Amino acid sequence: MVRKRGPEGAGRAVARGTYAAGDERWSRILDAAVAHFAQRGFDASSLARIAKDVGITQGGLLHHFRSREDLLVEVLERMEVASRFVV
């Protein structure tokens, strides 16, 4: 079964069972990436620093996102969805 990533209501599977911890970690990675990209910019942000802030290894981060570019795409998608709710 393929789980869709993204915010609730945008095709994301509801967290259940053993997926809940992974989904929560995925969300924490995105939160840290948003902060890093906003503070340092994309070019100066590293997966190692983002992983350290989340409390996981870089390999653990790469389990969820294949590359820094994939992480950026998810951050941008999150921002796009969030902007839909701004009135």
PDB file of N, CA, C and O in Angstrom, chain B, residues numbered from 101:
ATOM      1  N   MET B 101       0.839  -1.172   0.000  1.00  0.00           N
ATOM      2  CA  MET B 101       0.000   0.000   0.000  1.00  0.00           C
ATOM      3  C   MET B 101       0.888   1.240   0.000  1.00  0.00           C
ATOM      4  O   MET B 101       1.791   1.350   0.829  1.00  0.00           O
ATOM      5  N   VAL B 102       0.651   2.144  -0.888  1.00  0.00           N
ATOM      6  CA  VAL B 102       1.410   3.389  -0.962  1.00  0.00           C
ATOM      7  C   VAL B 102       0.681   4.449  -0.172  1.00  0.00           C
ATOM      8  O   VAL B 102      -0.502   4.709  -0.390  1.00  0.00           O
ATOM      9  N   ARG B 103       1.411   5.060   0.756  1.00  0.00           N
ATOM     10  CA  ARG B 103       0.826   6.143   1.535  1.00  0.00           C
ATOM     11  C   ARG B 103       1.148   7.454   0.851  1.00  0.00           C
ATOM     12  O   ARG B 103       2.296   7.707   0.485  1.00  0.00           O
ATOM     13  N   LYS B 104       0.144   8.280   0.679  1.00  0.00           N
ATOM     14  CA  LYS B 104       0.348   9.612   0.101  1.00  0.00           C
ATOM     15  C   LYS B 104       0.868  10.533   1.182  1.00  0.00           C
ATOM     16  O   LYS B 104       0.382  10.515   2.313  1.00  0.00           O
ATOM     17  N   ARG B 105       1.858  11.338   0.835  1.00  0.00           N
ATOM     18  CA  ARG B 105       2.386  12.321   1.766  1.00  0.00           C
ATOM     19  C   ARG B 105       1.694  13.640   1.537  1.00  0.00           C
ATOM     20  O   ARG B 105       1.238  13.927   0.430  1.00  0.00           O
ATOM     21  N   GLY B 106       1.614  14.428   2.562  1.00  0.00           N
ATOM     22  CA  GLY B 106       1.013  15.744   2.450  1.00  0.00           C
ATOM     23  C   GLY B 106       0.118  16.014   3.627  1.00  0.00           C
ATOM     24  O   GLY B 106      -0.083  15.141   4.471  1.00  0.00           O
ATOM     25  N   PRO B 107      -0.421  17.203   3.697  1.00  0.00           N
ATOM     26  CA  PRO B 107      -1.261  17.570   4.833  1.00  0.00           C
ATOM     27  C   PRO B 107      -2.602  16.849   4.826  1.00  0.00           C
ATOM     28  O   PRO B 107      -3.048  16.332   3.802  1.00  0.00           O
ATOM     29  N   GLU B 108      -3.219  16.827   5.975  1.00  0.00           N
ATOM     30  CA  GLU B 108      -4.548  16.211   6.090  1.00  0.00           C
ATOM     31  C   GLU B 108      -5.490  16.827   5.065  1.00  0.00           C
ATOM     32  O   GLU B 108      -5.430  18.030   4.811  1.00  0.00           O
ATOM     33  N   GLY B 109      -6.338  16.033   4.492  1.00  0.00           N
ATOM     34  CA  GLY B 109      -7.308  16.541   3.545  1.00  0.00           C
ATOM     35  C   GLY B 109      -6.761  16.693   2.134  1.00  0.00           C
ATOM     36  O   GLY B 109      -7.501  17.077   1.229  1.00  0.00           O
ATOM     37  N   ALA B 110      -5.486  16.401   1.929  1.00  0.00           N
ATOM     38  CA  ALA B 110      -4.896  16.533   0.592  1.00  0.00           C
ATOM     39  C   ALA B 110      -4.423  15.172   0.102  1.00  0.00           C
ATOM     40  O   ALA B 110      -3.361  15.060  -0.510  1.00  0.00           O
ATOM     41  N   GLY B 111      -5.201  14.153   0.369  1.00  0.00           N
ATOM     42  CA  GLY B 111      -4.870  12.818  -0.102  1.00  0.00           C
ATOM     43  C   GLY B 111      -3.994  12.033   0.854  1.00  0.00           C
ATOM     44  O   GLY B 111      -3.577  10.921   0.532  1.00  0.00           O
ATOM     45  N   ARG B 112      -3.709  12.581   2.014  1.00  0.00           N
ATOM     46  CA  ARG B 112      -2.846  11.905   2.976  1.00  0.00           C
ATOM     47  C   ARG B 112      -3.637  10.834   3.717  1.00  0.00           C
ATOM     48  O   ARG B 112      -4.772  11.059   4.137  1.00  0.00           O
ATOM     49  N   ALA B 113      -3.028   9.687   3.868  1.00  0.00           N
ATOM     50  CA  ALA B 113      -3.653   8.621   4.627  1.00  0.00           C
ATOM     51  C   ALA B 113      -3.665   9.002   6.099  1.00  0.00           C
ATOM     52  O   ALA B 113      -2.735   9.651   6.576  1.00  0.00           O
ATOM     53  N   VAL B 114      -4.681   8.617   6.806  1.00  0.00           N
ATOM     54  CA  VAL B 114      -4.782   8.919   8.224  1.00  0.00           C
ATOM     55  C   VAL B 114      -3.797   8.020   8.967  1.00  0.00           C
ATOM     56  O   VAL B 114      -3.705   6.824   8.693  1.00  0.00           O
ATOM     57  N   ALA B 115      -3.052   8.617   9.923  1.00  0.00           N
ATOM     58  CA  ALA B 115      -2.067   7.863  10.690  1.00  0.00           C
ATOM     59  C   ALA B 115      -2.772   6.803  11.523  1.00  0.00           C
ATOM     60  O   ALA B 115      -3.765   7.079  12.197  1.00  0.00           O
ATOM     61  N   ARG B 116      -2.243   5.591  11.465  1.00  0.00           N
ATOM     62  CA  ARG B 116      -2.810   4.521  12.256  1.00  0.00           C
ATOM     63  C   ARG B 116      -1.743   3.490  12.529  1.00  0.00           C
ATOM     64  O   ARG B 116      -0.807   3.327  11.746  1.00  0.00           O
ATOM     65  N   GLY B 117      -1.884   2.808  13.620  1.00  0.00           N
ATOM     66  CA  GLY B 117      -0.960   1.734  13.950  1.00  0.00           C
ATOM     67  C   GLY B 117       0.483   2.189  13.975  1.00  0.00           C
ATOM     68  O   GLY B 117       0.805   3.240  14.529  1.00  0.00           O
ATOM     69  N   THR B 118       1.355   1.386  13.368  1.00  0.00           N
ATOM     70  CA  THR B 118       2.783   1.667  13.399  1.00  0.00           C
ATOM     71  C   THR B 118       3.177   2.819  12.494  1.00  0.00           C
ATOM     72  O   THR B 118       4.310   3.293  12.574  1.00  0.00           O
ATOM     73  N   TYR B 119       2.287   3.282  11.639  1.00  0.00           N
ATOM     74  CA  TYR B 119       2.593   4.415  10.768  1.00  0.00           C
ATOM     75  C   TYR B 119       2.575   5.747  11.520  1.00  0.00           C
ATOM     76  O   TYR B 119       3.159   6.722  11.047  1.00  0.00           O
ATOM     77  N   ALA B 120       1.931   5.805  12.658  1.00  0.00           N
ATOM     78  CA  ALA B 120       1.771   7.063  13.384  1.00  0.00           C
ATOM     79  C   ALA B 120       3.123   7.677  13.740  1.00  0.00           C
ATOM     80  O   ALA B 120       3.310   8.882  13.571  1.00  0.00           O
ATOM     81  N   ALA B 121       4.059   6.883  14.223  1.00  0.00           N
ATOM     82  CA  ALA B 121       5.378   7.405  14.601  1.00  0.00           C
ATOM     83  C   ALA B 121       6.120   7.932  13.382  1.00  0.00           C
ATOM     84  O   ALA B 121       6.745   8.991  13.446  1.00  0.00           O
ATOM     85  N   GLY B 122       6.059   7.210  12.284  1.00  0.00           N
ATOM     86  CA  GLY B 122       6.720   7.657  11.058  1.00  0.00           C
ATOM     87  C   GLY B 122       6.101   8.920  10.505  1.00  0.00           C
ATOM     88  O   GLY B 122       6.813   9.804  10.029  1.00  0.00           O
ATOM     89  N   ASP B 123       4.784   9.017  10.561  1.00  0.00           N
ATOM     90  CA  ASP B 123       4.100  10.218  10.079  1.00  0.00           C
ATOM     91  C   ASP B 123       4.435  11.423  10.950  1.00  0.00           C
ATOM     92  O   ASP B 123       4.592  12.536  10.447  1.00  0.00           O
ATOM     93  N   GLU B 124       4.544  11.197  12.250  1.00  0.00           N
ATOM     94  CA  GLU B 124       4.893  12.289  13.161  1.00  0.00           C
ATOM     95  C   GLU B 124       6.332  12.751  12.903  1.00  0.00           C
ATOM     96  O   GLU B 124       6.611  13.951  12.908  1.00  0.00           O
ATOM     97  N   ARG B 125       7.234  11.809  12.680  1.00  0.00           N
ATOM     98  CA  ARG B 125       8.631  12.148  12.382  1.00  0.00           C
ATOM     99  C   ARG B 125       8.718  12.895  11.056  1.00  0.00           C
ATOM    100  O   ARG B 125       9.475  13.858  10.931  1.00  0.00           O
ATOM    101  N   TRP B 126       7.950  12.455  10.073  1.00  0.00           N
ATOM    102  CA  TRP B 126       7.915  13.108   8.757  1.00  0.00           C
ATOM    103  C   TRP B 126       7.486  14.565   8.908  1.00  0.00           C
ATOM    104  O   TRP B 126       8.049  15.455   8.271  1.00  0.00           O
ATOM    105  N   SER B 127       6.497  14.796   9.746  1.00  0.00           N
ATOM    106  CA  SER B 127       6.012  16.145   9.981  1.00  0.00           C
ATOM    107  C   SER B 127       7.061  16.990  10.708  1.00  0.00           C
ATOM    108  O   SER B 127       7.231  18.167  10.389  1.00  0.00           O
ATOM    109  N   ARG B 128       7.768  16.401  11.683  1.00  0.00           N
ATOM    110  CA  ARG B 128       8.826  17.131  12.392  1.00  0.00           C
ATOM    111  C   ARG B 128       9.969  17.495  11.443  1.00  0.00           C
ATOM    112  O   ARG B 128      10.547  18.576  11.556  1.00  0.00           O
ATOM    113  N   ILE B 129      10.294  16.607  10.518  1.00  0.00           N
ATOM    114  CA  ILE B 129      11.334  16.903   9.523  1.00  0.00           C
ATOM    115  C   ILE B 129      10.913  18.096   8.682  1.00  0.00           C
ATOM    116  O   ILE B 129      11.711  19.003   8.444  1.00  0.00           O
ATOM    117  N   LEU B 130       9.662  18.103   8.229  1.00  0.00           N
ATOM    118  CA  LEU B 130       9.170  19.228   7.432  1.00  0.00           C
ATOM    119  C   LEU B 130       9.204  20.531   8.225  1.00  0.00           C
ATOM    120  O   LEU B 130       9.585  21.571   7.687  1.00  0.00           O
ATOM    121  N   ASP B 131       8.813  20.487   9.487  1.00  0.00           N
ATOM    122  CA  ASP B 131       8.849  21.690  10.324  1.00  0.00           C
ATOM    123  C   ASP B 131      10.273  22.230  10.428  1.00  0.00           C
ATOM    124  O   ASP B 131      10.500  23.433  10.301  1.00  0.00           O
ATOM    125  N   ALA B 132      11.224  21.335  10.659  1.00  0.00           N
ATOM    126  CA  ALA B 132      12.625  21.757  10.772  1.00  0.00           C
ATOM    127  C   ALA B 132      13.133  22.294   9.442  1.00  0.00           C
ATOM    128  O   ALA B 132      13.873  23.277   9.416  1.00  0.00           O
ATOM    129  N   ALA B 133      12.751  21.670   8.350  1.00  0.00           N
ATOM    130  CA  ALA B 133      13.186  22.126   7.029  1.00  0.00           C
ATOM    131  C   ALA B 133      12.642  23.517   6.723  1.00  0.00           C
ATOM    132  O   ALA B 133      13.360  24.359   6.183  1.00  0.00           O
ATOM    133  N   VAL B 134      11.389  23.762   7.061  1.00  0.00           N
ATOM    134  CA  VAL B 134      10.804  25.091   6.858  1.00  0.00           C
ATOM    135  C   VAL B 134      11.638  26.128   7.599  1.00  0.00           C
ATOM    136  O   VAL B 134      11.974  27.171   7.039  1.00  0.00           O
ATOM    137  N   ALA B 135      11.971  25.849   8.846  1.00  0.00           N
ATOM    138  CA  ALA B 135      12.756  26.788   9.651  1.00  0.00           C
ATOM    139  C   ALA B 135      14.143  27.004   9.049  1.00  0.00           C
ATOM    140  O   ALA B 135      14.606  28.140   8.948  1.00  0.00           O
ATOM    141  N   HIS B 136      14.799  25.929   8.654  1.00  0.00           N
ATOM    142  CA  HIS B 136      16.148  26.046   8.075  1.00  0.00           C
ATOM    143  C   HIS B 136      16.122  26.811   6.755  1.00  0.00           C
ATOM    144  O   HIS B 136      16.940  27.706   6.544  1.00  0.00           O
ATOM    145  N   PHE B 137      15.203  26.472   5.878  1.00  0.00           N
ATOM    146  CA  PHE B 137      15.140  27.140   4.579  1.00  0.00           C
ATOM    147  C   PHE B 137      14.812  28.622   4.758  1.00  0.00           C
ATOM    148  O   PHE B 137      15.331  29.466   4.027  1.00  0.00           O
ATOM    149  N   ALA B 138      13.953  28.940   5.727  1.00  0.00           N
ATOM    150  CA  ALA B 138      13.586  30.338   5.960  1.00  0.00           C
ATOM    151  C   ALA B 138      14.751  31.130   6.549  1.00  0.00           C
ATOM    152  O   ALA B 138      14.972  32.281   6.174  1.00  0.00           O
ATOM    153  N   GLN B 139      15.491  30.520   7.465  1.00  0.00           N
ATOM    154  CA  GLN B 139      16.585  31.222   8.142  1.00  0.00           C
ATOM    155  C   GLN B 139      17.857  31.279   7.310  1.00  0.00           C
ATOM    156  O   GLN B 139      18.529  32.310   7.280  1.00  0.00           O
ATOM    157  N   ARG B 140      18.197  30.179   6.631  1.00  0.00           N
ATOM    158  CA  ARG B 140      19.486  30.086   5.957  1.00  0.00           C
ATOM    159  C   ARG B 140      19.391  30.090   4.439  1.00  0.00           C
ATOM    160  O   ARG B 140      20.386  30.302   3.745  1.00  0.00           O
ATOM    161  N   GLY B 141      18.201  29.855   3.938  1.00  0.00           N
ATOM    162  CA  GLY B 141      18.042  29.670   2.500  1.00  0.00           C
ATOM    163  C   GLY B 141      18.313  28.223   2.117  1.00  0.00           C
ATOM    164  O   GLY B 141      18.926  27.474   2.878  1.00  0.00           O
ATOM    165  N   PHE B 142      17.860  27.841   0.951  1.00  0.00           N
ATOM    166  CA  PHE B 142      17.987  26.451   0.514  1.00  0.00           C
ATOM    167  C   PHE B 142      19.450  26.039   0.361  1.00  0.00           C
ATOM    168  O   PHE B 142      19.843  24.970   0.827  1.00  0.00           O
ATOM    169  N   ASP B 143      20.259  26.882  -0.289  1.00  0.00           N
ATOM    170  CA  ASP B 143      21.647  26.521  -0.570  1.00  0.00           C
ATOM    171  C   ASP B 143      22.488  26.339   0.685  1.00  0.00           C
ATOM    172  O   ASP B 143      23.411  25.525   0.690  1.00  0.00           O
ATOM    173  N   ALA B 144      22.190  27.075   1.741  1.00  0.00           N
ATOM    174  CA  ALA B 144      22.981  26.992   2.969  1.00  0.00           C
ATOM    175  C   ALA B 144      22.413  25.988   3.973  1.00  0.00           C
ATOM    176  O   ALA B 144      22.987  25.805   5.046  1.00  0.00           O
ATOM    177  N   SER B 145      21.312  25.346   3.648  1.00  0.00           N
ATOM    178  CA  SER B 145      20.707  24.359   4.545  1.00  0.00           C
ATOM    179  C   SER B 145      21.229  22.977   4.196  1.00  0.00           C
ATOM    180  O   SER B 145      21.375  22.628   3.025  1.00  0.00           O
ATOM    181  N   SER B 146      21.506  22.201   5.226  1.00  0.00           N
ATOM    182  CA  SER B 146      22.002  20.841   4.967  1.00  0.00           C
ATOM    183  C   SER B 146      21.073  19.815   5.604  1.00  0.00           C
ATOM    184  O   SER B 146      20.419  20.078   6.613  1.00  0.00           O
ATOM    185  N   LEU B 147      21.034  18.643   4.988  1.00  0.00           N
ATOM    186  CA  LEU B 147      20.230  17.562   5.550  1.00  0.00           C
ATOM    187  C   LEU B 147      20.760  17.156   6.919  1.00  0.00           C
ATOM    188  O   LEU B 147      19.986  16.798   7.807  1.00  0.00           O
ATOM    189  N   ALA B 148      22.079  17.213   7.089  1.00  0.00           N
ATOM    190  CA  ALA B 148      22.669  16.827   8.372  1.00  0.00           C
ATOM    191  C   ALA B 148      22.183  17.741   9.497  1.00  0.00           C
ATOM    192  O   ALA B 148      21.855  17.260  10.582  1.00  0.00           O
ATOM    193  N   ARG B 149      22.132  19.046   9.254  1.00  0.00           N
ATOM    194  CA  ARG B 149      21.662  19.984  10.286  1.00  0.00           C
ATOM    195  C   ARG B 149      20.175  19.809  10.565  1.00  0.00           C
ATOM    196  O   ARG B 149      19.737  19.855  11.714  1.00  0.00           O
ATOM    197  N   ILE B 150      19.413  19.609   9.509  1.00  0.00           N
ATOM    198  CA  ILE B 150      17.968  19.404   9.686  1.00  0.00           C
ATOM    199  C   ILE B 150      17.733  18.136  10.497  1.00  0.00           C
ATOM    200  O   ILE B 150      16.933  18.135  11.432  1.00  0.00           O
ATOM    201  N   ALA B 151      18.423  17.059  10.143  1.00  0.00           N
ATOM    202  CA  ALA B 151      18.286  15.792  10.865  1.00  0.00           C
ATOM    203  C   ALA B 151      18.673  15.965  12.332  1.00  0.00           C
ATOM    204  O   ALA B 151      17.990  15.454  13.219  1.00  0.00           O
ATOM    205  N   LYS B 152      19.762  16.681  12.587  1.00  0.00           N
ATOM    206  CA  LYS B 152      20.211  16.900  13.965  1.00  0.00           C
ATOM    207  C   LYS B 152      19.142  17.626  14.772  1.00  0.00           C
ATOM    208  O   LYS B 152      18.892  17.275  15.925  1.00  0.00           O
ATOM    209  N   ASP B 153      18.510  18.634  14.179  1.00  0.00           N
ATOM    210  CA  ASP B 153      17.447  19.369  14.876  1.00  0.00           C
ATOM    211  C   ASP B 153      16.250  18.484  15.197  1.00  0.00           C
ATOM    212  O   ASP B 153      15.569  18.694  16.201  1.00  0.00           O
ATOM    213  N   VAL B 154      15.997  17.508  14.354  1.00  0.00           N
ATOM    214  CA  VAL B 154      14.860  16.598  14.566  1.00  0.00           C
ATOM    215  C   VAL B 154      15.235  15.496  15.555  1.00  0.00           C
ATOM    216  O   VAL B 154      14.360  14.871  16.155  1.00  0.00           O
ATOM    217  N   GLY B 155      16.546  15.257  15.723  1.00  0.00           N
ATOM    218  CA  GLY B 155      16.989  14.202  16.625  1.00  0.00           C
ATOM    219  C   GLY B 155      17.122  12.852  15.948  1.00  0.00           C
ATOM    220  O   GLY B 155      16.996  11.810  16.591  1.00  0.00           O
ATOM    221  N   ILE B 156      17.378  12.873  14.643  1.00  0.00           N
ATOM    222  CA  ILE B 156      17.574  11.640  13.887  1.00  0.00           C
ATOM    223  C   ILE B 156      18.871  11.756  13.101  1.00  0.00           C
ATOM    224  O   ILE B 156      19.485  12.822  13.055  1.00  0.00           O
ATOM    225  N   THR B 157      19.281  10.662  12.486  1.00  0.00           N
ATOM    226  CA  THR B 157      20.472  10.681  11.647  1.00  0.00           C
ATOM    227  C   THR B 157      20.106  11.171  10.249  1.00  0.00           C
ATOM    228  O   THR B 157      18.935  11.209   9.872  1.00  0.00           O
ATOM    229  N   GLN B 158      21.132  11.541   9.495  1.00  0.00           N
ATOM    230  CA  GLN B 158      20.884  11.934   8.110  1.00  0.00           C
ATOM    231  C   GLN B 158      20.291  10.759   7.332  1.00  0.00           C
ATOM    232  O   GLN B 158      19.432  10.953   6.473  1.00  0.00           O
ATOM    233  N   GLY B 159      20.743   9.556   7.628  1.00  0.00           N
ATOM    234  CA  GLY B 159      20.171   8.364   6.994  1.00  0.00           C
ATOM    235  C   GLY B 159      18.699   8.194   7.320  1.00  0.00           C
ATOM    236  O   GLY B 159      17.910   7.778   6.472  1.00  0.00           O
ATOM    237  N   GLY B 160      18.332   8.522   8.565  1.00  0.00           N
ATOM    238  CA  GLY B 160      16.923   8.462   8.953  1.00  0.00           C
ATOM    239  C   GLY B 160      16.094   9.468   8.185  1.00  0.00           C
ATOM    240  O   GLY B 160      14.963   9.181   7.794  1.00  0.00           O
ATOM    241  N   LEU B 161      16.656  10.652   7.969  1.00  0.00           N
ATOM    242  CA  LEU B 161      15.956  11.664   7.180  1.00  0.00           C
ATOM    243  C   LEU B 161      15.801  11.186   5.733  1.00  0.00           C
ATOM    244  O   LEU B 161      14.750  11.366   5.117  1.00  0.00           O
ATOM    245  N   LEU B 162      16.859  10.579   5.207  1.00  0.00           N
ATOM    246  CA  LEU B 162      16.812  10.102   3.822  1.00  0.00           C
ATOM    247  C   LEU B 162      15.847   8.925   3.644  1.00  0.00           C
ATOM    248  O   LEU B 162      15.462   8.600   2.521  1.00  0.00           O
ATOM    249  N   HIS B 163      15.461   8.295   4.742  1.00  0.00           N
ATOM    250  CA  HIS B 163      14.425   7.260   4.671  1.00  0.00           C
ATOM    251  C   HIS B 163      13.083   7.878   4.267  1.00  0.00           C
ATOM    252  O   HIS B 163      12.275   7.243   3.589  1.00  0.00           O
ATOM    253  N   HIS B 164      12.859   9.120   4.690  1.00  0.00           N
ATOM    254  CA  HIS B 164      11.605   9.812   4.411  1.00  0.00           C
ATOM    255  C   HIS B 164      11.666  10.661   3.147  1.00  0.00           C
ATOM    256  O   HIS B 164      10.662  10.800   2.447  1.00  0.00           O
ATOM    257  N   PHE B 165      12.816  11.222   2.851  1.00  0.00           N
ATOM    258  CA  PHE B 165      12.997  12.104   1.689  1.00  0.00           C
ATOM    259  C   PHE B 165      14.275  11.689   0.974  1.00  0.00           C
ATOM    260  O   PHE B 165      15.327  11.579   1.605  1.00  0.00           O
ATOM    261  N   ARG B 166      14.200  11.456  -0.333  1.00  0.00           N
ATOM    262  CA  ARG B 166      15.355  10.947  -1.083  1.00  0.00           C
ATOM    263  C   ARG B 166      16.477  11.953  -1.214  1.00  0.00           C
ATOM    264  O   ARG B 166      17.634  11.569  -1.386  1.00  0.00           O
ATOM    265  N   SER B 167      16.157  13.242  -1.134  1.00  0.00           N
ATOM    266  CA  SER B 167      17.172  14.273  -1.333  1.00  0.00           C
ATOM    267  C   SER B 167      16.704  15.582  -0.727  1.00  0.00           C
ATOM    268  O   SER B 167      15.550  15.717  -0.318  1.00  0.00           O
ATOM    269  N   ARG B 168      17.608  16.535  -0.674  1.00  0.00           N
ATOM    270  CA  ARG B 168      17.254  17.870  -0.189  1.00  0.00           C
ATOM    271  C   ARG B 168      16.233  18.505  -1.123  1.00  0.00           C
ATOM    272  O   ARG B 168      15.346  19.230  -0.672  1.00  0.00           O
ATOM    273  N   GLU B 169      16.351  18.242  -2.412  1.00  0.00           N
ATOM    274  CA  GLU B 169      15.401  18.772  -3.386  1.00  0.00           C
ATOM    275  C   GLU B 169      14.003  18.202  -3.152  1.00  0.00           C
ATOM    276  O   GLU B 169      13.016  18.934  -3.235  1.00  0.00           O
ATOM    277  N   ASP B 170      13.908  16.904  -2.861  1.00  0.00           N
ATOM    278  CA  ASP B 170      12.598  16.300  -2.551  1.00  0.00           C
ATOM    279  C   ASP B 170      12.001  16.927  -1.295  1.00  0.00           C
ATOM    280  O   ASP B 170      10.793  17.155  -1.219  1.00  0.00           O
ATOM    281  N   LEU B 171      12.854  17.203  -0.315  1.00  0.00           N
ATOM    282  CA  LEU B 171      12.392  17.852   0.903  1.00  0.00           C
ATOM    283  C   LEU B 171      11.868  19.255   0.593  1.00  0.00           C
ATOM    284  O   LEU B 171      10.838  19.663   1.129  1.00  0.00           O
ATOM    285  N   LEU B 172      12.562  19.983  -0.255  1.00  0.00           N
ATOM    286  CA  LEU B 172      12.113  21.319  -0.653  1.00  0.00           C
ATOM    287  C   LEU B 172      10.757  21.259  -1.352  1.00  0.00           C
ATOM    288  O   LEU B 172       9.891  22.095  -1.097  1.00  0.00           O
ATOM    289  N   VAL B 173      10.569  20.285  -2.222  1.00  0.00           N
ATOM    290  CA  VAL B 173       9.285  20.138  -2.918  1.00  0.00           C
ATOM    291  C   VAL B 173       8.162  19.940  -1.904  1.00  0.00           C
ATOM    292  O   VAL B 173       7.101  20.551  -2.033  1.00  0.00           O
ATOM    293  N   GLU B 174       8.378  19.100  -0.905  1.00  0.00           N
ATOM    294  CA  GLU B 174       7.356  18.873   0.116  1.00  0.00           C
ATOM    295  C   GLU B 174       7.089  20.139   0.931  1.00  0.00           C
ATOM    296  O   GLU B 174       5.941  20.434   1.263  1.00  0.00           O
ATOM    297  N   VAL B 175       8.146  20.887   1.253  1.00  0.00           N
ATOM    298  CA  VAL B 175       7.981  22.150   1.982  1.00  0.00           C
ATOM    299  C   VAL B 175       7.137  23.111   1.158  1.00  0.00           C
ATOM    300  O   VAL B 175       6.222  23.744   1.685  1.00  0.00           O
ATOM    301  N   LEU B 176       7.437  23.224  -0.130  1.00  0.00           N
ATOM    302  CA  LEU B 176       6.678  24.129  -0.995  1.00  0.00           C
ATOM    303  C   LEU B 176       5.228  23.686  -1.134  1.00  0.00           C
ATOM    304  O   LEU B 176       4.325  24.522  -1.164  1.00  0.00           O
ATOM    305  N   GLU B 177       4.998  22.381  -1.217  1.00  0.00           N
ATOM    306  CA  GLU B 177       3.620  21.885  -1.282  1.00  0.00           C
ATOM    307  C   GLU B 177       2.876  22.202   0.011  1.00  0.00           C
ATOM    308  O   GLU B 177       1.703  22.574  -0.021  1.00  0.00           O
ATOM    309  N   ARG B 178       3.550  22.059   1.139  1.00  0.00           N
ATOM    310  CA  ARG B 178       2.932  22.387   2.423  1.00  0.00           C
ATOM    311  C   ARG B 178       2.564  23.869   2.466  1.00  0.00           C
ATOM    312  O   ARG B 178       1.477  24.227   2.920  1.00  0.00           O
ATOM    313  N   MET B 179       3.457  24.720   1.999  1.00  0.00           N
ATOM    314  CA  MET B 179       3.202  26.159   2.004  1.00  0.00           C
ATOM    315  C   MET B 179       2.048  26.507   1.064  1.00  0.00           C
ATOM    316  O   MET B 179       1.239  27.384   1.366  1.00  0.00           O
ATOM    317  N   GLU B 180       1.975  25.817  -0.076  1.00  0.00           N
ATOM    318  CA  GLU B 180       0.891  26.068  -1.021  1.00  0.00           C
ATOM    319  C   GLU B 180      -0.456  25.703  -0.407  1.00  0.00           C
ATOM    320  O   GLU B 180      -1.424  26.455  -0.524  1.00  0.00           O
ATOM    321  N   VAL B 181      -0.513  24.555   0.243  1.00  0.00           N
ATOM    322  CA  VAL B 181      -1.765  24.138   0.868  1.00  0.00           C
ATOM    323  C   VAL B 181      -2.131  25.095   1.991  1.00  0.00           C
ATOM    324  O   VAL B 181      -3.299  25.457   2.134  1.00  0.00           O
ATOM    325  N   ALA B 182      -1.156  25.510   2.787  1.00  0.00           N
ATOM    326  CA  ALA B 182      -1.430  26.440   3.882  1.00  0.00           C
ATOM    327  C   ALA B 182      -1.938  27.774   3.352  1.00  0.00           C
ATOM    328  O   ALA B 182      -2.791  28.405   3.975  1.00  0.00           O
ATOM    329  N   SER B 183      -1.422  28.207   2.209  1.00  0.00           N
ATOM    330  CA  SER B 183      -1.843  29.501   1.664  1.00  0.00           C
ATOM    331  C   SER B 183      -3.278  29.469   1.147  1.00  0.00           C
ATOM    332  O   SER B 183      -3.899  30.522   1.004  1.00  0.00           O
ATOM    333  N   ARG B 184      -3.812  28.295   0.868  1.00  0.00           N
ATOM    334  CA  ARG B 184      -5.207  28.177   0.425  1.00  0.00           C
ATOM    335  C   ARG B 184      -6.182  28.556   1.532  1.00  0.00           C
ATOM    336  O   ARG B 184      -7.310  28.971   1.268  1.00  0.00           O
ATOM    337  N   PHE B 185      -5.734  28.407   2.770  1.00  0.00           N
ATOM    338  CA  PHE B 185      -6.614  28.651   3.906  1.00  0.00           C
ATOM    339  C   PHE B 185      -6.491  30.071   4.440  1.00  0.00           C
ATOM    340  O   PHE B 185      -7.208  30.449   5.366  1.00  0.00           O
ATOM    341  N   VAL B 186      -5.595  30.855   3.867  1.00  0.00           N
ATOM    342  CA  VAL B 186      -5.438  32.247   4.283  1.00  0.00           C
ATOM    343  C   VAL B 186      -6.460  33.071   3.550  1.00  0.00           C
ATOM    344  O   VAL B 186      -6.539  33.031   2.322  1.00  0.00           O
ATOM    345  N   VAL B 187      -7.240  33.815   4.295  1.00  0.00           N
ATOM    346  CA  VAL B 187      -8.297  34.622   3.684  1.00  0.00           C
ATOM    347  C   VAL B 187      -7.863  36.051   3.580  1.00  0.00           C
ATOM    348  O   VAL B 187      -8.617  36.892   3.090  1.00  0.00           O
TER     349      VAL B 187
END
